[in-house]
Amino acid sequence: MSISPSLTSSILDSSKKLQKIFTLLQWLILLIACISTFFTGNVSYALAVLILLLELGILLLKHFAAKKKKLGQQCSRVSILSNGLGVSDAVAVSYLNSEISEAELNSEAKFQVDNYYSSTEAAGPQRLKEILVESCYWTTNLYKKSYESIRSSLIIYSLVYIAISRIQIISAPLMVNG
């Protein structure tokens, strides 16, 4: 089996799904941490243990997501070289195929695109050059969108944290007196 751009997309999509779960768990931890400030004693300890367990889960998810992303990037490199130069590295393809899950192979069809690369050149150095330029162009656009997304998330995260901190500060005298 060859490494195609659609298979690469499938692998990177599985990494992205893990990253989304990772992000949701981080939001959950923020929520639990903020809520825990309103409790004392055993409830506070139980919430701390829950946060610790969630953090361990996040650590595992982060590892698997990074592993999938690395695999996707390796597949992308092999795909670019094979599409650009018209050659295949059987050892690399064999190794990468051993790392690809059944679910990723099954979802490859969802990402199938005719003429994934816009180059119409015959296989060779010129085609490879055009594919690399195209890849750099799209990567630049993706990183710009990613930056905007991360910046927006950070702003929202900060605003939520500040709002909950203000609530905690305002309600602290009530907890002491009441």
Stockholm file with secondary structure:
# STOCKHOLM 1.0

chainA/1-178         MSISPSLTSSILDSSKKLQKIFTLLQWLILLIACISTFFTGNVSYALAVLILLLELGILLLKHFAAKKKKLGQQCSRVSILSNGLGVSDAVAVSYLNSEISEAELNSEAKFQVDNYYSSTEAAGPQRLKEILVESCYWTTNLYKKSYESIRSSLIIYSLVYIAISRIQIISAPLMVNG
#=GR chainA/1-178 SS CCCCHHHHHHHHHHHHHHHHHHHHHHHHHHHHHHHHTTCCHHHHHHHHHHHHHHHHHHHHHHHHHHHHHHHHHHHHHHHHHHHHHSCCCHHHHHHHHHHCCHHHHHTGGGGCCTTSSCCCSCTTHHHHHHHHHHHHHHHHHHHHHHHHHHHHHHHHHHHHHHHHHHHHHHHHHHHHHC
#=GC SS_cons         CCCCHHHHHHHHHHHHHHHHHHHHHHHHHHHHHHHHTTCCHHHHHHHHHHHHHHHHHHHHHHHHHHHHHHHHHHHHHHHHHHHHHSCCCHHHHHHHHHHCCHHHHHTGGGGCCTTSSCCCSCTTHHHHHHHHHHHHHHHHHHHHHHHHHHHHHHHHHHHHHHHHHHHHHHHHHHHHHC
//
